[in-house]
Every structure is written in structure tokens, then in C-alpha cells.
């Protein structure tokens, strides 16, 4: 064979197992990460021991690692191939269903640098005001394989993560869960953190800085104690001590509405970061300069902590269903206000958000594509969808029991939009399939079309609901008497009801409670 043929033969020999390989289905059990972060060279090096169970045997199992990072080895020379970000690891034919395996992935390199964290993703290499390295990382947008060899899907979470985070002596490394060990050898300090709950991949956190530690606790209504740990830049120690008391107000309100904080074993933690914020489980990234908004609370503390219930305990299986994370969490901000300042103030807050709706794309993205959302409708429109639903139900006891039960039912699970929709339908005993299809799977807001016509001395309201979804019928509040709202069920067919007034300007839909548009039309003669 000539040289080219040899090369071709080798190429096919390497490729063939991939082409015909049957991929095993696996369940990730745990990660044990050892990582040294070198601020001078903006480089990382270490390993991840991935333990997993075989659900369905195959020739290979698939993990991921950003192509720019070098994979040095997998355990004792386990063969693997790289196809872009995919790591195809060969499995021995003797491996069968139910077996558990542990593979050590050793790697190193220069990870992606974030241009605009947390929105794009990557490492943030900053210095604090005293010139000390201050490093953060956020990867919701690009995935954890941007810095870690891992499975990196939303539908499978490791049940335990142990993270040995090594940093130059004098700095501190902070990650999720509890600090179980600290060790300094020569010029390197290693901080070992452990999470004992399922955690989604993008939540595994790296924070490095010259941190001061504030230790506090919160007592729940049934007497349980939750540890609160705040890691802040030394210069902000006093500011944080006062400002982070808000965490307790948050916990009190959200435990009331959604049930107990979902990670008592791992504790609650805020870590000061050189970017705005991120919902890193039991290790929330905080970078909002200790500022409150016009409603008297720190948006980042309240919003990112709300994610502990919606995103971290209840996790979407596919990024396309990310509304589950952001809609409920954005809605939780208004509930925080309602808890402390009343319903009217909460409705003012929601009203402020209404101007941010774009209604250009459905809130559910493309499945299987690690969907990238280009607008904020999953936040504000999603909050308004939930607010509308609450007002349709018109029974706050039922509504809040439903929110609590939702958290109970899907506690620490990965879920789909359909599961959430069906649960809300069943629990509220309302047929909501068409409602969710309209608000989640279509960009448009339904429109109440109407006109008022006099007939035989009576004023008749003619009305119908224009929507994209067949069979959408929903109760809305409209002025059925002058300046008095009452429920009217609106659907796709024209209906008529008598009105005790004639002036069309008196007809209004309660837009403070419903995300429904109105349109006065000219009747056909
Ligand atoms: Zn969020």
C-alpha cells in the first residue's frame, strides 16, 4: 500500500467504530472534579471522575468537552475519539445494563473567556480594587463542557458533585454546597466543596477571590435551621453584612409560597462575582453592587434565589423549556413584593414589566438544539402568563396551593413543559391545553374583538376571542356594568350579552390582571 492508502485505511479504522457504534444510555451518578485555576496564564488543568450507571448497553458512551481544551487521557488508556465537542468513549463488550463505571478524564487548556457574562458565558478574569485576582465563571449559555469534561445535558444531573478547587495561596475558591476540606501545600490552596443533591450542569460554579466570609443562619417556620454563607470582597464586608439580610426576607416569602428551600443539606450561599448574577445552586452569583431597585429590594438576590425552586429544584429537561425557569422566577419577584408590600404594589411591579414584552417568538424554543433565546419573553411574558392564569382561576387559596404542590410534585427532578402544563390543568381543574398552546407555542397574545350595537332599545356587546389556537376559551374580567368588572367567558365564536350602558368608551378589559388585547371592530352591516 502506498502512503495515502495506509493513511486512508487508518482513517477508516478510526472512524468506523463511530459510524456503526451504538451509543449506550447512561445515568450520571456523580462527578469528582479536581481543578487548578491559574490566574496568571488564565489556564485550567485537572480531572473529572465521572461515575455513571449503564441504563442501556452500547459500544460507546458520549461526553462533551470544548474542542479548545486538551483531553490528556481517560482513566487507564480507555480509547476515545473526539468529534468537535463530543467525546466518544469506547466501552468494553462485557459491560451490561445496571453496571456502574468510573472514568477519570484528565484535561487542561485555556477555557473560553466571557465577553458579556452571564449572557454569553465563559470565564471572567477580573481584579478587585486592591489588585487581587477575582475570577468568576458562568456557562448557562454555552454549557459546562466549555470548561469541564462532562455529559452536559439538562435532562441528566449528577446526584453528587465533589469539587477540589485549587488556587494560588492567599486566594479562596468557592463552589456549590458545603466546604468539607481546606488544604494548603506549597503555593497552592485546595478547597473541597460537596453538593449532596442533584445539580444541573450549568450550575456547577467556580468563584475565586480574596474573600471575606460572613456566617449567618435562617430559621424556617417549623424550626429548621438553614446555614447562610456569604463570600464577599473584603472591602464590602460591612455592606454585605447589612444588605444580605434580605436573603432572610426572601427565604421567608418564598418558603411561604413555594415550600421549603430545596437544599437545606447544602446550605444557602451568596458569592460576590465580577458579573451581574447567576442561579448557581447553593452558591448564587451576586454582582449587583449592593443596590436596591425602586421597589426596595435587590433584584439579583431575589431573582437568582427564586431559581433555587424554579431551575435548580425543578429543572427543564431541554433548554427549549427554559420558561419553566424564568417565568416562575420572574413571577416570584412580584410575589416577594406582594408578601411584604401588598397586592397593589405587586401589580405595579408587573405593570412595569409589561412594556418589555415583544411577542415575536413562541416562549418554547426548538427542542434538542440547546436553544438560544433572543428576547426576554420567557421572563416577562411568562410572568404575565402566570399572573393571567391566577386571575382566571380567581381563587388564591387554590392558586398558591397549586404552586406549593408543583414544587412538591417535581422536587429535585428534571421536567418537561407538558408535565408542568398538565399538572397545572389537573390541579386547578381547568382545561388549560389551549391556553398554554397560545401563550407558550405561539408568539401572539389573544385579542378580544368586540363591538356594541343597539337593538330594540338594548345595548348589546358582541364579542369573541381571536387566537391561534382552536378551542381557546378563557374567562376574563370586563366592565359588564359601568366601571365594574365582571367575568365573561370568551372563545372563538361570536357571542352577545346585554350591557347596561351604551358608551363604548366605558367598555374595558382588566389589563392589570389579564394579558389579553382588545380590539374594537366595525360591525358588518
Ligand atoms: Zn433568571
Boltz pocket constraint, residues with backbone or C-beta under 6 A from the ligand:
constraints:
  - pocket:
      binder: B
      contacts: [[A, 303], [A, 304], [A, 307], [A, 325], [A, 326], [A, 329]]
      max_distance: 6.0
